[in-house]
């Protein structure tokens, strides 16, 4: 099925691969958005000829407007432009590839427009999963995951009559570049080392989250919200080879797994074409060249970010928004060389200790918790 896309975050890794899928599979691109990547936005606009291009940064938008003056692409700026791209009437599918809680409002705008949401922004469900899923149900919007792990679960659940048939969801984790190291070894980790993921090519923030295992904790929370599963029915296993992307165990003992190469084009494409499957750009998996497949327990004590995320999954309320906001702030400081690797977990834990948790939060409560968590992190390093 041919779709018309609005790609929020087209300059990032997921956004660029979405454009690759769109070009290969014949999907139209109605809108693209970037933060400040003017040259990449101009290149994409000239190649895909969208109706709308958005640069959130005002100065970048002014530059882009001049660069695209000879085209038919309208250029907007700021958060308002982002919301317009999310709700663009001509687009039937919105790919949410913005990093962080910044993706929450645009996702809600797309839901209100009754779009299919190809969800690549896990923070949306981590921070406000109940609100988002309720809104999607009320508006008739489809949410199809793009994360490789959640796409794998989504694929394994096809044909499942009801969630009562599921015994547990099993989320795989590569373990990142430092799995098996001690806390003493982790204290010496550099930014350059943390940015070298063994299997996946991703953006800087998610790569650091993979190194701390926070990414897997966020995915655990996302799975709870996306599939309406309690934490006791979700398990994380370390699978270093990144070939089995996740599994579903059913009540009769059968376990279904989705396997594939470490190529995000496959889950991106499935989010666009579901329930259909078509040929695309993803690299096929050659079973005869695969290494032995191994599975191990994660270590939430050494990788403290994972332990904190699992605790917040049990606690609920705004604790997950506090967790996410503090982590975003701490990872930003680490990428700026202002704190060490182990300080990320330390600062997140401090924010969780300092910011009160509210149950049954409103959207405003969630944003307030996010803001308070970031402030708690920044105050800790001043």
ABEGO torsion letter per residue (X at the ends): XBBBBBBBGAABAAAAAAAAAAAAAGBBBABBBBAABAAAAAAAAAAAGBABBBBABAAAAAAAAAAAAABABBBBBEAAAAAAAAABAABABBBBABBEAAAAAAAAAAAAAGBBBBBABAAAAAAAAAAAAAAAAAAGBBBBBABAAAAAAAAAABGBABAAABABBBBBBAGEAABGBBAAAAAABBAAAAABBAABBBBAAAAAAAAAGAAAAAAAAAAAAAAGBBAAABBBBBBAAGABAEBBBBAAGBBBBBBBBBBAAAAAAAAAAOABBBBBABBBBBAAABBBBBBBBBBAAABAAAAAAAAAAAAEEAAAAAAAAAAAAAAAAAAAGABBAAAAAAAAAAAAAABBBBBGBBAAAAAAAAAAAAAAAAAAAX
